Amino acid sequence: MIRIKELRNERKLSQKDLALYFHVAQSTVSSWEKGVRDPDTDTVAALAAFFDVSTDYLLGKTDIRKPAGHPSIDDDDIKFALFGTTDIDDATLEDIKAYARFKREQYNKR
């Protein structure tokens, strides 16, 4: 998992932050980053979704973050879809994203 550290650093997250989000020990994240241990298939998929990259990119099999045909969604897309405008303050948008992550976690636990 050579790219977890790179992607985590891009988001300015600590190993502890990532561990808390994925409900694993910080030492588990460290072992993923060092290549000592590999996450299971479900966790690879969840990590790819979290970082908005393909699993192939996450695993280092390609340098293309997301294949063509899978458009990424940016903050303005979210704002417009929910409110019909992009004039939404950043704090509100962060609250919406936090809620979406919470709901995704609930869904993934089913």
Residue frames as qw, qx, qy, qz and C-alpha x, y, z in Angstrom:
[[0.000, 0.888, 0.460, 0.000, 0.00, 0.00, 0.00],
 [0.547, 0.000, 0.016, 0.837, 2.61, 2.46, -1.06],
 [0.042, 0.475, 0.261, 0.840, 0.17, 5.32, -1.59],
 [0.438, -0.721, -0.536, 0.023, -1.70, 5.47, 1.72],
 [0.477, -0.499, -0.160, 0.706, 0.90, 7.71, 3.32],
 [0.201, 0.083, 0.349, 0.912, 1.05, 9.99, 0.28],
 [0.236, -0.559, -0.572, -0.552, -2.74, 10.35, 0.14],
 [0.513, -0.670, -0.472, 0.256, -3.01, 10.76, 3.91],
 [0.418, -0.345, -0.028, 0.840, -0.41, 13.54, 3.86],
 [0.060, 0.318, 0.457, 0.828, -2.19, 15.30, 0.98],
 [0.404, -0.670, -0.500, -0.370, -5.25, 15.51, 3.21],
 [0.000, 0.548, -0.460, 0.698, -3.13, 16.62, 6.17],
 [0.852, -0.396, -0.104, -0.327, -4.28, 13.66, 8.24],
 [0.200, -0.574, 0.769, -0.196, -2.24, 11.89, 10.88],
 [0.352, 0.047, -0.930, -0.093, -2.04, 8.13, 11.14],
 [0.069, 0.220, 0.773, -0.591, -4.19, 8.49, 14.24],
 [0.452, 0.329, 0.039, -0.828, -6.87, 10.42, 12.29],
 [0.552, 0.230, -0.651, -0.467, -7.03, 7.71, 9.64],
 [0.229, -0.006, -0.945, 0.232, -7.04, 4.96, 12.26],
 [0.248, 0.252, 0.572, -0.740, -9.97, 6.58, 14.08],
 [0.539, 0.319, -0.204, -0.753, -11.94, 6.96, 10.87],
 [0.651, 0.200, -0.668, -0.299, -11.44, 3.31, 9.90],
 [0.800, -0.456, 0.165, -0.354, -11.75, 1.96, 13.45],
 [0.905, 0.129, -0.279, 0.293, -8.30, 0.38, 13.51],
 [0.623, -0.646, 0.005, 0.441, -5.22, 0.90, 15.66],
 [0.150, 0.920, -0.277, -0.232, -2.69, 3.54, 14.65],
 [0.398, -0.457, 0.759, 0.237, -0.12, 0.73, 14.45],
 [0.657, 0.384, 0.645, 0.069, -2.31, -0.92, 11.80],
 [0.403, 0.910, 0.057, -0.082, -2.17, 2.20, 9.61],
 [0.171, -0.793, 0.552, 0.191, 1.59, 2.34, 10.17],
 [0.574, -0.148, 0.786, 0.179, 1.98, -1.29, 9.11],
 [0.621, 0.661, 0.422, 0.008, -0.08, -0.64, 5.95],
 [0.221, 0.955, -0.167, -0.110, 2.13, 2.31, 5.07],
 [0.269, -0.655, 0.690, 0.148, 5.32, 0.36, 5.67],
 [0.677, 0.324, -0.562, -0.350, 4.07, -2.60, 3.63],
 [0.106, -0.267, 0.900, -0.328, 4.35, -4.90, 6.65],
 [0.297, 0.342, 0.849, -0.273, 0.65, -5.72, 6.50],
 [0.102, -0.162, -0.549, -0.814, -2.05, -5.34, 3.84],
 [0.476, 0.098, 0.381, -0.786, -5.60, -4.25, 4.56],
 [0.458, 0.269, 0.848, 0.005, -8.36, -6.66, 3.60],
 [0.211, 0.337, 0.640, 0.658, -10.25, -6.22, 0.33],
 [0.129, -0.832, -0.532, -0.094, -13.15, -4.34, 1.91],
 [0.380, -0.765, -0.048, 0.517, -10.77, -1.92, 3.58],
 [0.385, -0.082, 0.472, 0.789, -8.89, -1.34, 0.31],
 [0.067, 0.595, 0.626, 0.499, -12.19, -0.41, -1.33],
 [0.296, -0.871, -0.368, 0.133, -13.11, 1.84, 1.59],
 [0.458, -0.531, 0.150, 0.697, -9.70, 3.54, 1.54],
 [0.294, 0.185, 0.558, 0.754, -10.00, 4.15, -2.21],
 [0.086, -0.765, -0.561, -0.305, -13.46, 5.67, -1.74],
 [0.425, -0.790, -0.209, 0.390, -12.26, 7.78, 1.18],
 [0.370, -0.476, 0.300, 0.739, -9.34, 9.18, -0.84],
 [0.560, 0.714, 0.143, -0.396, -11.43, 9.38, -4.05],
 [0.135, 0.580, -0.723, -0.351, -9.01, 7.25, -6.08],
 [0.867, 0.125, -0.381, -0.295, -9.25, 3.90, -7.81],
 [0.869, -0.426, 0.249, 0.012, -8.14, 0.79, -5.98],
 [0.848, 0.336, 0.038, 0.407, -5.51, 0.28, -8.69],
 [0.194, 0.790, -0.209, 0.543, -4.07, 3.70, -7.94],
 [0.603, -0.692, 0.260, -0.299, -4.14, 3.04, -4.20],
 [0.943, -0.182, 0.253, 0.118, -2.33, -0.27, -4.74],
 [0.222, -0.690, 0.489, 0.484, 0.27, 1.34, -6.99],
 [0.644, 0.219, 0.690, 0.247, -0.82, -0.55, -10.12],
 [0.372, 0.678, 0.383, 0.505, -1.42, 2.65, -12.09],
 [0.287, -0.152, -0.173, 0.930, -0.53, 6.33, -11.89],
 [0.240, -0.382, -0.404, -0.795, -4.02, 7.37, -12.97],
 [0.187, -0.073, 0.626, -0.754, -5.96, 8.39, -9.87],
 [0.582, 0.361, 0.570, -0.453, -9.39, 7.75, -11.41],
 [0.377, 0.146, 0.746, 0.530, -10.03, 6.21, -14.80],
 [0.226, 0.041, -0.277, -0.933, -11.85, 8.27, -17.41],
 [0.484, -0.310, -0.686, -0.447, -15.58, 7.86, -17.24],
 [0.533, -0.567, -0.565, 0.274, -15.61, 8.23, -13.46],
 [0.125, 0.700, -0.035, 0.702, -15.85, 11.97, -13.02],
 [0.367, -0.196, -0.618, 0.667, -14.88, 13.28, -9.65],
 [0.201, -0.835, -0.450, -0.244, -17.27, 15.45, -7.71],
 [0.347, 0.215, -0.317, 0.856, -15.96, 18.72, -6.32],
 [0.068, -0.360, -0.597, 0.714, -17.35, 20.95, -3.59],
 [0.287, 0.227, -0.123, -0.922, -19.20, 23.20, -6.03],
 [0.431, -0.088, -0.782, -0.441, -20.99, 20.15, -7.49],
 [0.295, -0.338, -0.827, 0.338, -22.16, 19.17, -4.00],
 [0.041, 0.338, 0.307, -0.889, -23.29, 22.70, -3.18],
 [0.361, 0.137, -0.382, -0.840, -25.24, 23.05, -6.42],
 [0.412, -0.161, -0.866, -0.232, -26.85, 19.60, -6.13],
 [0.277, -0.401, -0.759, 0.431, -28.06, 20.25, -2.59],
 [0.058, -0.619, -0.353, 0.699, -28.89, 23.94, -2.69],
 [0.474, 0.752, 0.420, 0.183, -29.10, 24.99, -6.35],
 [0.124, 0.963, -0.179, 0.162, -26.25, 27.43, -5.82],
 [0.771, 0.155, -0.376, 0.490, -22.54, 27.37, -5.05],
 [0.029, -0.618, 0.246, -0.746, -22.89, 30.23, -2.57],
 [0.820, -0.509, -0.245, -0.093, -22.68, 28.11, 0.60],
 [0.175, -0.838, 0.475, -0.205, -20.20, 28.85, 3.38],
 [0.462, 0.403, -0.784, 0.102, -17.34, 26.41, 4.03],
 [0.251, -0.197, 0.768, -0.555, -18.50, 25.53, 7.56],
 [0.766, 0.191, 0.235, -0.567, -21.88, 24.37, 6.26],
 [0.736, 0.449, -0.468, -0.196, -20.22, 22.34, 3.52],
 [0.195, 0.383, -0.849, 0.307, -17.91, 20.66, 6.04],
 [0.518, -0.045, 0.606, -0.602, -20.93, 19.76, 8.19],
 [0.827, 0.335, -0.060, -0.447, -22.60, 18.21, 5.16],
 [0.572, 0.470, -0.671, 0.017, -19.48, 16.19, 4.33],
 [0.113, -0.293, 0.826, -0.468, -19.16, 14.98, 7.92],
 [0.702, 0.108, 0.407, -0.574, -22.77, 13.84, 7.87],
 [0.791, 0.436, -0.316, -0.292, -22.23, 12.06, 4.53],
 [0.323, 0.434, -0.816, 0.205, -19.19, 10.25, 5.96],
 [0.391, -0.136, 0.704, -0.577, -21.25, 9.26, 9.00],
 [0.808, 0.261, 0.156, -0.505, -24.04, 7.87, 6.81],
 [0.655, 0.486, -0.568, -0.110, -21.51, 6.00, 4.65],
 [0.025, 0.343, -0.861, 0.375, -20.06, 4.40, 7.79],
 [0.615, 0.044, 0.526, -0.585, -23.54, 3.37, 8.91],
 [0.812, 0.411, -0.155, -0.383, -24.22, 1.87, 5.49],
 [0.481, 0.506, -0.713, 0.060, -20.90, 0.02, 5.42],
 [0.220, -0.284, 0.806, -0.471, -21.61, -1.54, 8.83],
 [0.800, 0.102, 0.136, -0.575, -24.76, -3.27, 7.53]]
